[in-house]
Amino acid sequence: MKHSEHIVLAIDPGYDRLGVAVLREENNKTTLLFSDCIVTDRKNKHEVRLGIVGQTISNLIKEWSPHSLAIEELFFSNNQKTALLVSQALGVIIYEATRSTVDVFYYKPVEIKVAVTGYGRSDKTHVIDMVSRLIHMNKKPKLDDEYDAIAVGLTHLACRHSKIVRT
């Protein structure tokens, strides 16, 4: 059997709260190596918060040497200001990945829900429940953003084995 390893840095994007997870797939076994929710200080200027997001992604790439970065595509509500701020954070994340020559893949929220739960309209509690069933976690995440990042990583690894190529 051929030895193969793939490490993915998975992101639930944001500037206020950024869900991050590092998953490794090796010989058809998936392991959660790291997950966290990075919370930036609301007292800081937005550009300082963006700098923290960028530095966090840069540090994670240096530490884990991922083969790919999987990110949830933004879903915009009616709040245009929030959408703009999160879009800026997304730009910083993509910049750090491409600067390190890490391939970037995007997944829509409905694709992530289908991959993790089998149903595109699942709610947060169903996604959290299924993530907990699909992968062993040494610590229980405190915030939804961390679960979401793990779900993005699981989606990416599942899609790697399908004929669907995402970029």
Backbone as a ProteinNet text record, in pm:
[ID]
protein_1_A
[PRIMARY]
MKHSEHIVLAIDPGYDRLGVAVLREENNKTTLLFSDCIVTDRKNKHEVRLGIVGQTISNLIKEWSPHSLAIEELFFSNNQKTALLVSQALGVIIYEATRSTVDVFYYKPVEIKVAVTGYGRSDKTHVIDMVSRLIHMNKKPKLDDEYDAIAVGLTHLACRHSKIVRT
[TERTIARY]
82.8	0	87.7	56.1	133.1	110.4	218.9	211	177.2	69.2	34	-11.7	29.6	-8.8	-54.4	-160.6	-207.6	-247.1	-191.1	-224.4	-300	-412.9	-494.9	-510.6	-491.2	-522.9	-661.5	-756.5	-896	-935.6	-1011	-1042.8	-1192	-1246.8	-1378	-1345.6	-1356.8	-1300.9	-1375.7	-1299.4	-1353.2	-1238.9	-1269.6	-1166.4	-1188.7	-1314.7	-1348.3	-1314.3	-1364.3	-1335.7	-1300	-1187	-1134.8	-1118.8	-1200.5	-1186.9	-1075.6	-985.5	-874.9	-864.4	-827.3	-805.5	-699.5	-620.3	-521.1	-553.8	-580.3	-612.9	-511.7	-480.8	-390.3	-464.9	-454.2	-505.2	-384.6	-373.8	-262.8	-316.1	-294.2	-341.7	-490.1	-569.7	-715.7	-761	-674.6	-712.3	-695	-800.1	-797.3	-775.8	-682.3	-648.1	-655.6	-715.6	-715.6	-586.9	-499.6	-372	-382	-470.5	-481.1	-611.3	-672	-785.5	-794.5	-849	-861.7	-956.8	-996.8	-1072.2	-991.7	-941.1	-861.1	-957.7	-952.9	-1039.7	-952.3	-983	-907.1	-975.5	-896.9	-945.3	-1026.1	-1150.1	-1239.1	-1193.3	-1105.4	-1054.8	-949.7	-890.7	-788.8	-851.4	-774.7	-817.3	-829.5	-913.5	-937.9	-809.2	-721.9	-598.5	-507	-510.5	-432.9	-490.5	-621.6	-687.9	-656.5	-654.3	-618.4	-474.5	-387.1	-247.6	-236.6	-318.3	-319.3	-367.6	-471.7	-521.5	-411	-345.1	-237.7	-123.1	-81	30.2	-7.2	-131.6	-178	-170.6	-220	-216.8	-72.6	10.8	152.4	218.6	193	251.2	202.4	72.5	17.5	78.8	98.3	159.2	303	376.5	516	521.2	430.4	433.1	389.9	285.8	225.3	256.8	311.1	343.8	229.1	112.6	-1.6	19	-40.4	-39.8	-146.6	-251.8	-360.7	-425.6	-495.8	-574.6	-718.2	-808.6	-950.7	-1023.5	-1110.4	-1177	-1324.8	-1405.6	-1548.8	-1573.1	-1645.5	-1682	-1772.4	-1762.8	-1841.5	-1988.1	-2070.5	-2215.2	-2255.1	-2306.1	-2335.8	-2479.5	-2495	-2628.5	-2653.9	-2742	-2774.8	-2674.1	-2582.8	-2489.1	-2368.3	-2372.2	-2266.1	-2133.5	-2137.2	-2012.5	-1939.5	-2012	-1950.8	-1898	-1974.6	-1932.4	-1801.5	-1788.1	-1666.2	-1547.7	-1566.6	-1458.6	-1413.1	-1507.5	-1472.3	-1404.1	-1448	-1384.4	-1238.2	-1211.1	-1072.7	-989.3	-1045.1	-974.9	-950.2	-1048.5	-1033.4	-919	-908.2	-798.6	-663.1	-652.4	-527.8	-494.5	-594.8	-575.3	-526	-590.8	-552.3	-411.4	-380.8	-247.4	-141.4	-161.6	-62.9	-46.5	-156.4	-147.2	-69.4	-103.3	-36	109.3	138.3	276.8	362.8	299.8	370.1	350.5	295.7	267.3	179.4	82.3	-15.5	-139.6	-185.6	-304.5	-427.9	-514.6	-635.1	-758.7	-848.2	-972.6	-1088.2	-1201.3	-1316.9	-1435.7	-1512.5	-1632.1	-1748.1	-1860.9	-1982	-2038.5	-2107.1	-2165.7	-2253.8	-2332	-2419	-2336.3	-2223.2	-2136.2	-2076.9	-2040.6	-1983.2	-2088.3	-2209.2	-2317.4	-2349	-2351.7	-2378.1	-2266	-2141.1	-2027	-2024.1	-2060.1	-2048.5	-2173.7	-2291	-2416.1	-2501.3	-2474.3	-2556.7	-2678.3	-2694.9	-2811.4	-2768.4	-2798	-2751.7	-2815.1	-2922.7	-2987.7	-2973.7	-2874.6	-2851.3	-2824.9	-2864.2	-2835.6	-2701.8	-2660.3	-2530.4	-2517.4	-2623.4	-2613.3	-2590.5	-2651.5	-2632.8	-2489.6	-2437.2	-2299.2	-2203.4	-2222.4	-2135.9	-2142.6	-2262.5	-2279.7	-2205.1	-2218.3	-2154.1	-2002.1	-1952.4	-1807.5	-1752.9	-1823.4	-1780.9	-1779.9	-1867.9	-1874.2	-1769.6	-1734.2	-1646.3	-1497.8	-1461.7	-1318.7	-1297.3	-1191.4	-1157.2	-1096.5	-1145.6	-1092.9	-1043.4	-919.4	-863.8	-927.5	-976.5	-1044.9	-1171.5	-1273.7	-1399.9	-1389.2	-1414.1	-1409.2	-1509.3	-1469.4	-1555.4	-1652.2	-1610.8	-1691.2	-1723.8	-1836.2	-1881.6	-1779.8	-1706.9	-1612.3	-1507.5	-1468.5	-1369.6	-1429.6	-1552.3	-1621.6	-1636	-1670.8	-1687.7	-1558.1	-1445.7	-1316.6	-1286.9	-1315.5	-1294.4	-1382.6	-1507.2	-1599.8	-1547.2	-1487.5	-1427.8	-1314.9	-1231.8	-1121.8	-1171.1	-1272.1	-1330.1	-1388.6	-1452.2	-1508.9	-1399.3	-1292.5	-1182.1	-1123.2	-1100.5	-1041.6	-1136.8	-1266.5	-1364.1	-1365.3	-1358.3	-1362	-1233.9	-1123.4	-998.2	-1013.1	-1100.4	-1114.6	-1226.6	-1296.9	-1402.3	-1344.2	-1424.6	-1380.2	-1400	-1455.5	-1477.9	-1349	-1296.9	-1176.1	-1218.7	-1185.6	-1225.4	-1103.7	-1119.6	-1016.2	-1083.8
-118	0	125.1	218.7	339.9	431.7	481.2	574.9	712.8	769.6	904.5	985.4	1109.3	1199.4	1330.2	1384.5	1515.7	1593.9	1712.1	1799.6	1919.6	1948.6	2063.1	2159.5	2287.1	2393.2	2441.7	2426.7	2459.9	2584.5	2671.9	2802.1	2831.7	2877.2	2941.2	3089.6	3166.7	3301.5	3401.8	3497.2	3607.9	3696.6	3808.6	3895.4	3907.3	3892	3894.4	3758.7	3654.2	3516	3437.8	3371.2	3294.8	3149.1	3061.3	2919.5	2859.9	2785	2721.2	2574.8	2490.6	2349.1	2293.8	2203.1	2133.3	1985.3	1925	1783.4	1712.2	1590	1507.2	1381.9	1352.7	1226.4	1144	1026.4	938.2	796.1	733	596.2	581.6	675.1	676.3	694.2	744.1	774.2	924.4	987.5	1132.1	1161.6	1252.7	1291.4	1443.2	1488.7	1631.4	1660.9	1740.8	1774.4	1896.5	1990.5	2116	2184.1	2249.8	2337.1	2444.4	2559.6	2670.1	2773.3	2865.7	2981.3	3103.1	3174.9	3293.8	3411.7	3477.7	3591.9	3716.6	3813.3	3938.1	4037.5	4125.8	4222.7	4332.7	4346.5	4446.8	4589.7	4608.5	4742.9	4787.5	4692	4724.2	4777.8	4857.4	4904	4783.3	4798.5	4687.3	4639.4	4732.5	4691.4	4612.1	4643	4565.1	4423.9	4414.8	4284	4201.8	4267.3	4197.8	4147.3	4228.2	4186.4	4062.5	4055.4	3938.1	3814.9	3831.8	3721.4	3673.2	3767.2	3729.5	3659.4	3711.6	3650.6	3512	3495.4	3364.1	3262.3	3299.1	3207.2	3177.5	3279.6	3260.1	3163.6	3182.2	3094.1	2950.3	2933.4	2798.5	2729.3	2803.7	2745.9	2703.9	2787.7	2754	2632.1	2625.7	2516.4	2382.8	2382.6	2257.5	2218.2	2308.9	2282.4	2213.9	2277.6	2213.8	2204.3	2102	2085.9	2173.9	2202.7	2284.9	2363.8	2469.8	2549.4	2544.2	2500.2	2493.1	2599	2671.3	2783.1	2785.3	2819.9	2832.7	2963.1	2954.2	3074.8	3159	3286.9	3377.3	3372.9	3375	3384.3	3518.3	3605.5	3740.6	3756.8	3817	3854.4	3997.1	4064.7	4201.6	4304.1	4263.1	4357.4	4376.6	4482	4506.4	4541.6	4610.8	4647.6	4521.6	4430	4304.8	4226.3	4221.2	4149.2	4205.9	4336.6	4400.5	4366.3	4374.4	4346.8	4200.9	4109.1	3967.6	3941.5	4008.6	3994.4	4037.9	4142.8	4187.6	4081.8	4021.7	3914.8	3796.7	3764.7	3656.1	3685.5	3811	3849.4	3828.7	3862.7	3844.1	3694.6	3612.2	3467.5	3408.9	3447.2	3397.4	3444.8	3569.1	3621.6	3538.1	3509.8	3432.4	3291.3	3231.5	3096.9	3100.3	3193.6	3197.4	3240.6	3324.8	3366.5	3246	3149.8	3027.6	2912.8	2941.8	2843.8	2727.6	2757.7	2658.7	2675.6	2566.5	2571.3	2603	2688.2	2732	2671.9	2617.4	2557.6	2619.9	2643	2708.7	2614.1	2620.8	2537.9	2622.6	2605.5	2676.9	2614.7	2694.5	2640.5	2517.2	2517.2	2402.8	2278.2	2295.8	2181.4	2120.3	2206.2	2158.6	2080.9	2134	2065.3	1930.7	1923.8	1796.5	1697.3	1743	1653.2	1598.7	1681.5	1642.3	1574.3	1623.1	1570.3	1493.5	1514.2	1451.1	1533.3	1650.5	1734.5	1881	1948.2	2084.1	2192.7	2159.5	2260.1	2227.1	2150	2116.1	2241.9	2238.4	2352.1	2331.3	2433.3	2429.5	2309.6	2278.3	2169	2034.9	2014.7	1890.5	1881.7	1993.5	1995.8	1964.4	2029.2	2005.8	1859.3	1802.7	1663.2	1569.9	1594.1	1506.3	1522.5	1644.5	1664.7	1584.7	1590.1	1516	1365.2	1316.8	1173.9	1132.1	1224.4	1191.2	1194.8	1271.7	1284.8	1296.9	1231.3	1237.7	1374.5	1437.2	1565.7	1549	1589.9	1581.7	1681.4	1791.5	1891.9	1933.6	1963	2006.2	2154.3	2188.8	2330.6	2413.7	2537.5	2627.2	2704	2733.1	2816.4	2744.1	2778.7	2717.3	2731.8	2842.4	2869.3	2758.2	2702.5	2594.4	2467.6	2434.9	2320.4	2341.5	2464.9	2495	2473.4	2514.8	2494.9	2345.1	2266.9	2121.4	2064.1	2111.2	2065	2100.7	2218	2257.6	2160.6	2127.9	2034.1	1895.6	1847.6	1716.8	1718.6	1829.1	1842.7	1837	1910.1	1910.9	1771.4	1703.6	1569.5	1473.5	1486.3	1401.5	1434.6	1562.3	1603	1566	1552.8	1512.1	1375.3	1292.1	1155.3	1143.7	1251.7	1248.6	1297.9	1293.3	1342.2	1493.1	1552.7	1697.4	1764.7	1849.8	1924.9	2067.4	2117.2	2251.4	2342.6	2461.7	2565.8	2698.4
0	0	0	-86	-99.6	20.9	78.4	189.9	134.9	183.5	138.9	259.1	259.6	367.3	304.9	359.7	316.3	440.1	453.7	565.4	510.9	573.7	532.7	650.2	620	714	674.5	764.3	734.9	813.7	746.3	804	794.7	906.4	908	920.9	811	809.2	895.2	943.3	1019.8	1064.8	1122.1	1179.4	1330	1371.4	1513.5	1574.4	1509.2	1549.8	1424.5	1431	1318.2	1361.3	1305	1336.1	1251.7	1314.7	1242.6	1286.1	1191.5	1222.3	1127.7	1178	1096.7	1105.9	989.7	983.3	895.6	932.1	851.3	808.7	682.2	631.7	588.6	645.9	614.2	607.6	492.4	470.9	506.9	457.1	474.3	619.3	705.5	843.7	866.4	916.4	939.4	1087	1114.2	1249.7	1262.1	1368.8	1399.8	1474.8	1413.7	1475.5	1566.1	1527.5	1601	1562.8	1658.9	1628.2	1735.1	1693.5	1787.3	1727	1808.5	1762.7	1805.7	1707.5	1733.9	1748.7	1861.7	1887.9	1893.5	1804.9	1806.3	1900.4	1954.7	2054	1985.6	2023.2	1963	1990.1	2086.3	2116.9	2015	1943.5	1844.6	1716.3	1642.7	1511.2	1418.9	1317.1	1224.5	1158	1117.2	1050.1	1142.9	1272.2	1369.3	1378.4	1379.2	1386.3	1261.5	1143.8	1020.5	1027.4	1085.3	1101.9	1189.1	1293.6	1381.7	1304.6	1224	1141	1047.9	979.3	886.5	956.4	1070.4	1144.1	1194.4	1238.1	1283.6	1170.3	1052.7	938.2	898.6	894.5	861.8	960	1089.5	1191.9	1176.7	1149	1131.7	1009.9	902.8	782.3	811.5	881.3	916.2	1007.6	1103.8	1201.9	1142.8	1058.3	1015	870.3	790.5	649.5	574.3	569.9	502.5	351.7	292.5	147.1	83.9	160.8	108.6	221.4	180.2	271.5	220.7	305.5	269.6	349.1	281	345.8	309.5	407.4	380.9	306.8	194.4	121	208.7	190.5	272.6	233.5	335.8	317.3	376.2	292.8	338.1	380.3	495.4	541.4	495	560.2	522.1	573.4	661.4	720.3	628.4	548	450.4	516	628.5	696.7	743	805.8	849.8	729.7	623.1	502.3	449.4	447.5	399	489.3	619.6	714	706	694.6	683.4	548.5	443.2	311.6	317.3	392.2	407	479.6	581.8	652.7	558.3	476.9	379.5	283.7	240.1	152	217.1	344.6	419	428.6	455.6	467.9	335	226.4	94	58.3	90.1	64.5	136.4	263.9	340.4	282.1	237.7	178.6	47.8	-39.6	-169.9	-155.8	-60.2	-33.9	5.3	68.3	111.3	12.7	-103.1	-209.7	-163.2	-80.8	-36.9	-124.9	-186.1	-271.1	-187.3	-241.1	-170.4	-236.5	-154.4	-201.1	-124.3	-193.7	-135.1	-132.4	-24.5	-11.2	36.6	-29	9.6	138	219.7	343	317.9	210.9	182	148.5	80.7	48.5	175.3	268.6	394.7	473.6	479.5	551.5	488.7	355.9	287.6	316.9	309	331.5	473.1	570.8	711.7	764	721.8	778.8	678.5	549.3	446.7	409.2	471.4	446.4	440.6	330	306	389.8	459.8	545.4	693.7	727.1	868.4	948.9	1075.4	1161.1	1232.4	1306.7	1376.1	1469.4	1542.1	1639.1	1569.5	1453.6	1378.9	1325.1	1275.3	1225.9	1340.4	1454.5	1570.6	1613.8	1618.2	1657.2	1561	1431.8	1334	1334	1349.3	1357.7	1476	1588.1	1707.4	1683.7	1597.3	1566.5	1462.7	1373.3	1261.2	1294.6	1395.3	1425	1575.5	1622.9	1765	1796.7	1903.2	1948.7	2091.5	2114.9	2250	2345.2	2288.8	2370	2296.9	2373.5	2314.2	2278.9	2152.6	2114.5	2195	2225.1	2302.3	2213.8	2090.3	2002.1	1870.8	1812.3	1686.8	1574.6	1573.2	1464.9	1453.7	1565.7	1566.6	1505.8	1544.4	1483.6	1332.7	1294	1151.7	1075	1132.5	1066.8	1050.8	1152	1142.5	1032.4	1024.9	919.8	781	765.9	638	601.6	699.2	674.5	635.2	704.4	670.6	529.8	493.8	359.6	254.8	278	181.2	162.2	271.5	260.4	188.3	212.1	141.2	-7.6	-41.5	-182.3	-256.4	-187.2	-250.9	-317.4	-263.8	-314.6	-419	-441	-542.8	-674.8	-775.4	-906.5	-916.8	-811.3	-811.8	-767.7	-853.3	-818.6	-793.4	-673.7	-633.2	-629.1	-679.7	-660.8	-647.4
[MASK]
+++++++++++++++++++++++++++++++++++++++++++++++++++++++++++++++++++++++++++++++++++++++++++++++++++++++++++++++++++++++++++++++++++++++++++++++++++++++++++++++++++++++

